[in-house]
């Protein structure tokens, strides 16, 4: 009860009037879950589940995609007047996450993979739990239903949870913010000042920023949850060390990719309905993945770009990649992922062609007023190098384990990271939250 009301206060603090929306979502899914469980007829169960899915998706479509549908689609196709700023629908914080939680709750009950909860506070806590409400990870009800009913808190969980939170905070504040500031400065330059080398610097900084930013959120959520007795599954597994795009999506935002796999891809038929349908299903999944990240054309392009490479890997290129030396396959994957982040970062689709020409040095003109070393101050350069090292699992190597063998030494490092993070937070006004809008 305490955690539920704390989570409700947390959401009210950020959204106020939309607290009613999230409470309505909780109640709808609570009663639908009971209805599905108590109904004896399979046909009625399917009908109720379908109604629940429609209600949840309707929330998402209206609040997240209404502006995009009117301003970018209907206005172009049918000359529908664009919405004025006062008519635009505000995007509630965390709507994608609490909507997906509602969907997994009623679907897991329908599939008999989780027990229905008669306690609305347990359902409310699952949907509204504040550590992961704003930026995930997406938690399956079936993975924590027993923890919602009862859990224990001990010194080990308090320690490991606190350490995990500190690591996540340091990732976000010390690394992501530092590199993200450089990326934002370069991408904000007038086109005449942008060179190929600057574009590569900005894109690499953004590549590191989005990983440390989002994995940092996940680390903080996992750490806070552990302190409170919950055990969340991992959401990242060193995705930039992947050896294929397929492998990348086994490592990046794992809770999202497994959600689409289990709740969309497999129900569509997965790879059981022929080669052509398999390719179509993959493209549909990554169309939805792009759309989930935001109501904008650039996110759709980003999602379909990944989907295209997954299709060609499945069509035969994957076998070629498997025979390559590991370093070559990693470089191939990283190159595709980095280029894809350009589509993700540049919201104005008309500018994507300009930056692609700069990246591949097709357009070499620049005023030369700005250059990479202008941005690579000592603190930025050190952060960049450290970030490049720790995107790989070097902590698993024997040398690193020997270096950090003593617990007191690790604790000193954690304390220093925590103090530096607090100092950075108090002294800097730059603190973007990339994933809050999703």
N, C-alpha and C positions, 0 to 999 in steps of 0.2 A: 504493500500500500504506500509506504513512504517513497519508494523509488518511482512508482507511477505518478504520484502527485508532484514529486520533484521534477519529473520529466515534463509534466503538464505545465508547470511554472516556467521551466526552461523554454518550452515552445511559445507560451504566452508572452514571455519577455521579448521574443523576436518577432512574433506575428500578431499577437493580440486577437483581432477579429477572426483570423483564420484558425484559431484554436477551436472554434465551433465546427469548422470543416473536418478537422482531424478527429474530433470527438464523434461526429456523425459517422465518419469512416469506420471508426472502431466499433460503434454500436451496430452498424449495418453488417459488418463481417462477423461480429459476435453472434447475432441472431441467425444469420445465414449458416454459420457453422453448426449451430444447434439444430436447425431445420434439416440440414443435410444428414446429420448423424441420426436424428430421431425418425426420419422418414423411411418407411420400409420399401417403398417402390423405387426401383432403379431409374425409371423414367422421370419420376419427380425429382430425384436427386440430381440428375443431369440438368433438368430444367432450372432448378434452384441454383446450381453451380453456374449455369450459363447466365442467369440473371445477376448473380454476384459479380461475375467477370465483367459484364456490361456496365454495371454501376461503377465498379472501380476504374475501368478504362475510361468511362465518361468523365470522371473527375479529372483524369490526366489530360484527356483531349481538350476539355474546356479551359482548364487553368494554364496548361502548358503550351497548347498548340493553337488556341483560338486566334491569337494575334497573327501567327504565321499563316494560318489558313486564309484569313481575310486579306492581310496586307501583301502576302507574297504569292498566293495562288489565285484566289478569286478575283483580286484586283487586276491581275495580269490576264487571266483567261476571259473574264466576263465584265471587265471594267467596273467592278464593285468599288465604291469609294473606300479609300483607306481609313483606318481608325485614327482618330485624333489622339494625342497623348492622354487626354482625360478619359477616353473610351477604352484604352488598352487595359487588358486584364493583368493584374499583378500576379506574379508567379510565387505561390506559397513555398516557404523553405521546406526542402526535403520531400516534396510531394512525390517524386519518383520512388523514393525509398519507402515511404509509408504506404503508398499504393501497392508496390510490389510485395510488401509484407502482408497486406490484406489478401492479395491474390494467393500467395503461398499458403496462408493459413487455411482458407476455405478449400483449396485444391488438395492439400495434404490430408485434410479430413475426408474429402470425397474419395481419395485413393486409399484410405485407411492406413496411411503412413504415419499418422499422428492422432493422438487422442483429443477429442473435443474438450474445450474448457468450459465449465459451467460458471466459472468466476470471471466476470467482465474485467476485473482489474488485471488478471493475468494476460488477457488478450490485449488490453490497453497498454500494459507494460511492454509486451512484445512489439506492438506497432510503434510506440512512442518513446522507447528507451533512449534517453538523450545522448549517450556517447556515440551512437551510430545513426541517429535520426537525420542529421543534416548531410553527411557525406559517406554513409555506409560504414562497413560493408553490408550487403544485403544478407540478412540472417534468415535461414529457413526455420520455420516454426518447429518442424520435426526434429531439428538439431538441438533445440533448447527447451522443448516443452517440459521435460523432466526438471530442468534447472529452474523454470518458472514456478514449478510446484514446490521445489525445495532445493536449497544449495547450501554449501558451507563456505565459510571464509576463514582462512588460516594465515599464518605468518608468511608461508611460502608464496601464496597467491598475492598477498599484499606487496611483498618484495618484487616478485617477477612482474606483477602488473605495473608497479611504479616505475621500474626500469624500462618496461616497454613504452610507457607513456613518455618518459624522458627522451628516449630514442626518437619517438615519433615527433615530439615537439622540436627537437634539434634538427631533424630532417626538414621540417616545415620552415622554421624560423631562420636557422643558420644557413641552410643550403638553398632550399627552394626560393626563399625571398631574395637572397643575394643574387642568384643567377636569374631569377625572374625579372628583377629590376633592370638588368642589362638587356635582356630580350625585349622588354617593353620599350626601353629607350631607343633601341635600334629600329624596331618595327614602327615606331612613331616618327622616324625621320622622313623628311620629304624624299620622294623617289630619286631626285637628282643627286642626293647625297649617298645613296645606297650602292654598295659594291658587292661583288660576289663573295668576297672574304667576310664582309660584315654580315651578309645574309647567312652564311654558314655559321658564324659565331652566334648570331641571334637564335638560329634554329637549334643548334647544339645546346645552348643555354636553356632554351625552352624544353627540349627533350629531357634534360636533367631536371628542370624545374617541375614538370608535370609528374614525373616519377616520384621525386622526393616529396612533393606536395601531397599527392594522393596517397602514396604509401605511408606518409607521415600521418595523415588523417586516420588511416586504417590502424596504424600502430597505436595511436592515442586511444581510439575506440576500443581496440582489443585489450589494451592495458587497463583502461578505466573499468571495463566490464569484468576483467579478471579480479581487480581489487574488490568488486562487488559480488564476486562468487560465480560469475558467468565465464564459460569457456567458448569463445568464438573461433570459428575456423579461419585459417589464414586467407588473406586476400591477394597477396603478391608473393611471387617466388622468383626473384631476380629475372624479370622478363627480358632485360637487355642482353642476357646471356643465352637467349633462345637460339635454336639452330634452324628454325623454320617459322613461318607465320602461324602455322598450326600450333607449334610449340609455344610461340609467344602468347597465344590466347589461352593456353593452359597455365600460364604464369601471370598474366596481366589481369587485374580486376576479376579474379577467379569467381567471386560470388555472382557477378553479372553474367559472365560467359556460361557458367553452369546453370544459372537461372534460365537463360534462353535455350540452352541445350535440353533441359529437363521439362520445361513448361511450354516450349514452342517447337523446337526442332524435332524432338522425338514424337510429340503428338501429331505433327505434320506428316510424319512417316520416316523422318531421318534419312538414312541411306538404304531403306528397305523397298523403295518403290522405283528402282532403276536409276541409271547414271544421270539422265537428264533431270529427273525430279530432285536428285541429291544436290546437283549444282544449283537448281532453283531454290531449294530450301536454304542452302548456304547464303545465297544472295539475299533472300528474304530476312534471314537472321541478322545479317550485317547491315541491311537497310534499317531494320528496327534498332540495332545497336547504335547506329549513327543518330537516328531520330531520338532515341532515349537521351543522348547527350545534349540535345538542344534542338529547338525549333528554328533551324537555319540550314540553308543549302550546303554550307561548308561541312557541317557534321554529316550530312547524307553522303557527300562525296567521300569523306574520310571513311565512313563505314563501308561503302561499296568498293572503295580502293582495297581495303583489307579483304573484303569478300571475293574480289577478283583474284587476288593472289592465292587465297585458300582454294578457289576452284581450280586454278592452273596447277597448284601443288597436288591436288587430288587427281587431276587428269593425267599425271605422269611425272610432273616436274619434281614432286616429292621424292620419288625413287632416285632421281639424279642427285638431289640435295643430300639424301642419306648416304650416298657414296662419296661425297666430297669430304675433304679434311674438315674437322670440326671448326677450325678457325675460319675457313672460307664460308662455311654455312652460317656461322655467326655473323660474319661481316655482311653477307647477303641479307640476312634477316634485319640486322640493325640498319642497313641502308634503306630498306623498304619502310621500316617503321619511322625512321627520321623524316624521310620525304613525306610520309603520311601525316606526320605532326604539322607540317606546313598547312595542309588543308584544314586541320583542326584549329590551328591558331588564327588564320586569316579569315575573319568573318565576312569581309567584302570579297565575294567570289571573283569580281572583276580584277582584283589585285593579285590573284593566285598566279596567273600567267606571267606577270611582271617578276615575281619572286622566283618562279621556276627558271626563267631566263637568266636571272642573276646567279642562282645556284649552279647551273650548268655552264656558266660563263658564255652564254649566247649573247647576252647584252653586257658588254664590259664597260659601258660609260659610267662614270661617277665623278662628282665634283672633287673628290679626295679631301673634302673638308673633315671627314671623319674616317678613322681607320681602326682596326681591331685593338692595337695597343693603347688607344685612347681610352678604351673601356676596361682593359685588363690591368687594373690596379693590383697591387700585391695581394690584398685580401680577396679580391675576385679570382685572381689566378690560383691562389692556394685552394680556395673553395672549389673551383672548377676541377682541379687535379684530384682533390680528395673525393669529390663527387664521382668522377670517372672511375676511381679505384673501387669505391664501395657499391657501385651498381653490380659488381660481380661478387660471388660468395667467398671472398677471401677469408672471412672469419672461420670458414670450415677447414682451412689449411692448417697443417701441423705447426708451421712457423708462427702463424697468428695466435694459435692456441697457446704456444709456449710463451709468446710475448705477453699475453693477458692471463697467464696461469693463476696468479694470485688474486683472490677475491677482493682484497683491500685495494689493489691497484685498479680493478674494474670499477669499484665503487667510487674511487676518486675521479675517474674519467666521467662517470655518470653525473657526479656532483658538479664538475666543471662544465659539462654540457648544459646542465640545468641552469646554472648561474649565467652562463653566456647567453642562453636563450631568453632568460628574463631580462637581461641587460639589453639585448637586441629589441625585444618587444617594447621596452620602456623608452628607447632612444630613437626608434624608427617609426615613421608614419606609413611606410610601405608594407602592407600585409594583406595581399589579395587572397581571396578564397575561391579558387578556380571551380571547385565542384559544388558550391552551395546552390547553384542554379539548376542542378540536375535532379 
